[in-house]
Amino acid sequence: MNATALPPRGPRWFVAGDLDGLLGLGLDNLIQTLLILGLCRGVLGYPDSLLLGTVLPATGISLMVGNLAYAWQAHRLASAEGRDDRTALPYGINTVSLFAYVFLVMLPVKLGALGAGIGEAAAVRLSWQAGMVACLGSGLIEASGAFGAQLLRRWLPRAALLSTLAGIALGYIALGFLLRTYAQPVVGLTVLALILATYYGRLRLPIPGGLLAVLVGMALAWGSGLIRFDAAAWTSQSAQVGLRLPHLELAALWDARGQLLPWLGVIVPMGLFNLLGSLQNIESAEAAGDRYPVRSSLLINGIGTIAAAALGGCFPTTLYIGHPGWKAMGARIGYSWLNGLLMGGGCLLGLFGVVALLVPIEAGMAIVLYIGLVIAAQAFEATPRQHASAVALGLLPGLAGWGSLLLKAGLRAGGAGTASQPFSAQLLAPLQQADIWAAGAFALEQGQIISAMLLAAMLVYVIEQRFLAASLCMAVASGCAWLGVIHAWRFTQADTVLQLGWGAGGSWALGYLLMAVVFLLAGLRWRR
């Protein structure tokens, strides 16, 4: 044996790069938590007793369980491989699911209850129960999908998986935070410059670049007057601090079982969205050099969501977009378990109201913007060059879904979406005259993750002249559209929702069927 041989490398529970990763992932989780606070208070009218006493503690337990499990998974695999560079899978609350469950399930239940003459408190409780049922349904789909998702992964090319993820990253993450950056340019652009110089330019500084960006952002936010000390707000939020342990809400779940069927049109697509999104994130991690077993990774995800629902939570957790970004930052295992402990502890102790007063989102949003850019770039870098057009096509449904979200928010801000002025087909004509094809955006929004994968896979197969495989993709898309799994939509009072049903998406189904016929004929011609 060579006396100078180095001992096998092994993982460490914490390295310096984990601090940067923690800042990025923790900030991302913090943003989702602040969204829960804002939407549940402002849109749903939930009292703090329910929100801070049940919903957030349940969310905290879910975040803690999942992050600790993924950290342990990464450490165990790295130990077996003798590696010290394995990055744990990131985990948190999915932004799309958060908005979908608030606006497509919980708010309609509350509005319907109020319209039926039920009191405010009872309507809020029904809304909360509907959210729990939706969360439980999503968790069951995620957990059961762990046993069959690998087959789907083998069938779909990498371009289909990564481009779909990149479309969501560009729209809901990168563009969303870029708009916020330019709305607050003094803070946003300065912090962005620091992130770009340290992460892309590899500028070496005495402290981690992410930490420096947050500190500078806080200083600029306070110095420019973007945030000011508010004694009343400080007193109010400080009073909420205290340990709030969650408890099982199985009775409330059982009482809400009748609400399962009416909302399957949202629960099933969002469960599949989270399942396939998690699958794509596993693919993203493998492309970055960290291969994780699909079954156990998805099971952890599903169990975390089920735990949240059982304890009174309304929002599914999922594997997060961003693994390549955290890995590029130097994050390994510590960022995951630290994030679980900090986020879980913050939810259980009611600290996030106070944190929001001290650290504005603007101080660190450039980190999340950077993650969106990394994911979008990886979709092109980790796929064959000739598949670039397929990647570009796969981006579009996610961008359309994000645009649809903005469009509907603008309509609601303009006074539409009320009982006196509900959303209706009358909105479409003036938008179309302005060359805004809202009907197409609403169609692409529904089942966007499925349609993006099928379209990108189809174009990969066309580029490779595998026309029969492309025809099969479009035949599957036709079946999904016919059943209403993708594209079929209808108006509610203040939103557009998926419309499941036999023949619900007939026009899209016919269009996809004709595409399948074209590719089938092309395949037969190619074989001659």
Buried (B, 14 or more C-beta within 10 A) or exposed (E): EEEEEEEEEEBEEBBEBBBBBBBBBBBBBBBBBBBBBEBBEEBBBBEBEBBBBBBBBBBBBBBBBBBBBBBBBBBEBBBEBEBBBBBBBBBBBBBBBBBBBBBBBBBBBBBBBBEEEBEEEEBBBBBBBBBBBBBBBBBBBBBBBBEEBBEBBEEBBBBBBBBBBBBBBBBBBBBBBBEBBEEBEBBBEBBBBBBBBBBEEEEEEEEBBBBBBBBBBBEBBBEEEBBEEEEEBBEBBEEBBEEBEBEEBEEBBEBBEEBBEBBBBBBBBBBBBBBBBBBBBBBBBBBBEBBBEBBEBBBBBBBBBBBBBBBBBBBBBBBBBBBBBBBBBBBBBBBBBBBBBBBBBBBBBBBBBBEBBEBBBBBBBBBBBBBBBBBBBBBBEBBBEEBBBBBBBBBBBBBBBBBBBBBBEEBBEEEBBEEEBBBEEEBBEEBEEEEBBBBEBBBBBBBBBBBBBBBBBBBBBBBBEBBBBBBBBBBBBBBBBBBBBBBBBBBBBBBBBBBBEEEBBEEBBEBBBEBBBBBBEBBEEEEE
